[in-house]
C-alpha cells in the first residue's frame, strides 16, 4: 500500500483533489494508519486511472461515479458524450474559421475597425444553408465546382493566402496612382492567377466580378466585404493594364 502523498507524486493529482474524491465517495482509501494517513492499494490505483481516463474524455465527476459503480448504461453514456464532443468540435471549428478570417482581414486592411469586425462576425454566423441555397440560385451546375474552389478568407490554403496577400498589397498602394508600376505588377499577377485557377472560364470570372461589385449580392453569396472605393480603384487598375496590353499588341 502507498500513502496519499505518494499517489500524488505518482499521478500528478494533488492531495487536495484526492481528498475531495474521498469526500464525494468517488475514490476511497483502502485503509488508514494509526496516525490517520490514507493508504491506497492496487485496486484504488486502478480506479484512479479509470477516473482520470474518463475525466480526460470530458465526463463530469458525478457521471464517472455512476459509470464506475455500474449504475449507468455505458452505451448510452458514450453516445451522449460523443455527441457532446462532436458539437464542441463544431463550435471550435467555427471559432477557428472566425479567427482565421479576422487574421486574414487584418492582412488585407492593415487594421481592424469595429464596423469590419461586426461584418466578419455576421458573415461567420450566417446560416450556411441559406448561403448555399442562394449560391445555387446564382450559379449553374457547371459553375458549382468553380464556386467551391473560390478563395476563402477563413482558410489558410496557399491559393487563398496568395489572393489575400495581393489584395493587401493593393490596399497599401491605394495612395499611389492605379497606373504605377507596383500596382500594375500586382494586377498582372492577379490576371495570371485567375487564368491558372480558372482556365477557359472567362464568363465565370466576369460574373464573379459583377457580383463582387454589388454589395448586396456579395453579402448574400458570402464574399468578404470590400469597400466601394477600393473596388473602383482595382477596376481602374485593371482597365489601365488592359489598355496597355492592347496598345502593346497593336504596336
C-alpha positions, -999 to +999 in steps of 0.1 A: +000+000+000+011+036-006+002+069+010-018+097-004+013+118-009+030+090-028-001+087-051+000+125-056+037+123-067+030+092-089-001+106-107+004+144-105-031+147-088-030+170-058-036+157-023-065+182-021-081+166-051-077+131-038-093+141-005-122+156-024-126+124-043-129+106-010-154+132+003-177+126-026-171+088-023-156+086-058-122+071-046-120+058-010-087+048+006-082+011+014-071+019+049-057+044+073-027+043+096-030+049+133-019+085+126-048+089+102-027+088+069-047+074+040-034+043+023-042+030-012-038-004-028-037-017-064-074-017-068-076+020-057-048+029-082-067+011-110-099+030-101-080+063-101-066+055-136-102+049-147-113+082-132-085+101-149-093+084-182-130+092-181-123+128-169-100+133-199-129+122-221-149+151-207-172+132-183-182+150-151-174+135-117-210+125-110-212+108-143-179+090-137-192+079-103-223+063-119-202+047-146-177+031-122-205+020-099-222+003-130-255+021-123-254+039-157-257+024-192-223+026-208-236+025-244-260+054-239-235+074-219-207+070-245-232+080-273-242+112-254-206+121-247-196+115-283-224+138-294-212+164-270-176+162-282-187+165-319-208+195-310-179+211-292-156+203-322-181+221-345-180+252-322-142+252-321-141+249-359-164+279-362-142+298-338-111+288-358-127+299-390-137+333-375-102+339-360-086+329-393-109+353-411-101+381-388-064+375-391-066+374-429-088+405-429-061+423-409-036+413-436-058+429-463-069+460-444-038+467-423-061+474-393-095+462-380-123+487-371-155+479-352-176+480-384-154+454-402-153+432-371-191+433-369-194+424-406-170+395-402-190+382-372-222+384-393-206+365-421-193+339-397-227+334-381-246+334-414-266+302-418-246+280-441-278+266-456-291+300-467-258+310-482-255+277-501-291+280-513-285+314-527-253+303-544-272+275-561-297+301-574-268+323-587-247+296-604-253+268-628-243+232-621-213+236-644-202+266-623-207+250-589-173+233-588-157+267-596-177+283-568-165+257-543-129+265-552-131+303-547-105+317-523-118+318-488-108+343-461-114+316-434-089+292-449-051+291-449-046+272-482-018+286-505-042+299-531-064+318-507-034+332-489-019+345-522-052+362-531-053+378-496-017+389-500-024+405-534-054+424-521-034+435-490-007+449-512-032+468-534-048+483-503-014+496-491-008+511-526-041+530-529-024+563-522-003+556-554-018+560-588-035+530-603-011+533-632+020+529-610+044+500-619+039+485-584+001+484-588+003+471-624+026+442-614+000+431-588-027+434-614-007+413-638-002+386-612-040+387-604-048+381-640-022+353-643-036+336-611-072+339-624-061+321-656-042+295-635-071+288-612-099+291-637-086+283-672-111+289-700-137+303-676-137+340-685-175+342-683-175+328-648-148+354-638-168+382-653-199+370-634-179+369-602-166+404-607-202+417-613-212+400-581-182+414-563-191+450-573-226+446-559-226+449-520-259+431-516-250+402-539-216+399-524-232+397-489-257+370-500-230+349-517-208+353-486-179+372-501-155+392-480-167+429-478-145+452-499-154+489-498-167+506-530-137+530-532-112+501-532-132+482-559-133+512-581-095+515-577-090+479-586-112+482-617-094+513-628-060+495-624-074+466-645-086+489-672-052+506-674-034+472-676-057+460-704-053+493-723-016+490-721-017+453-732-039+463-762-015+491-772+014+467-770-004+442-792-012+468-818+023+482-819 
